[in-house]
């Protein structure tokens, strides 16, 4: 399997990104193709101790984090993001991973790979640890503003991913709101709830609140991209604060330090389970090709994990499954039309 990796994307590119690609090759056996400025990628490969297996796709241009996504994609055809997506489009790579400008990755995917027929809006799916396992939240940032029909499709795509990749039979779908009651929520939530409740092929369990996300009350959680992105990043920050506080408290007390040695293996296992770097990148669902968006602050471990996400999506034929599901349904999830006054 060949995975194209944007070697120039992210805060720690190219050294940490390339090191992550080398780790993924060694651990997962995937063939990573490093897309970026050849001289810089060569130097990073040497630092990472890569062997002669490493391939480089020269891409002399770089799209910066602060550039306008669509304009940058149109104006920088030789950028690592555009060329990486083209490799998937041409069949030279089975998937693409980038920790660069996420808006540009989405724009390049839409322009090059296009949407799966029947999908109105792609969504970013983020895997989140829960008390007993993991759940999938979407949208995690692709659509800051959404409509009820978009959230319906997010629920459909999330259910497919949960079944195919996360191996959850009949995944439970929850709608993120500020209360469990059907009448709670903003205009978007109130308009979406009855549609999901009436939809066929979706195991909708109703509204769930933010604190329910981590209690394993739902396998798939649906919301607009603004809300989802804020929730995921807040959760990551809270987890980092918790472990940092534990570490600082143990270091400040000799007796606590001794006790810390005893519980260290358990804490390390727990940290690994909830560490965003171990969870990997976020799959862009609804694009006609495997595309994974990694954190901009990804280190080598996070990049390795993001490549694992791409590998799993390819292995389990997620794109083909999406295409077949939307083709069977005529490209839409069946549901009654919104009532007058609902957000549309």
Beta strands, then each sheet from edge to edge (+ up, - down):
strand 1: 2-6
strand 2: 31-36
strand 3: 55-58
strand 4: 95-98
strand 5: 123-129
strand 6: 134-138
strand 7: 172-176
strand 8: 203-208
strand 9: 220-222
strand 10: 282-285
strand 11: 290-293
sheet 1: 3+ 2+ 1+ 4+ 11+ 10- 5+ 6- 9- 7- 8-
end
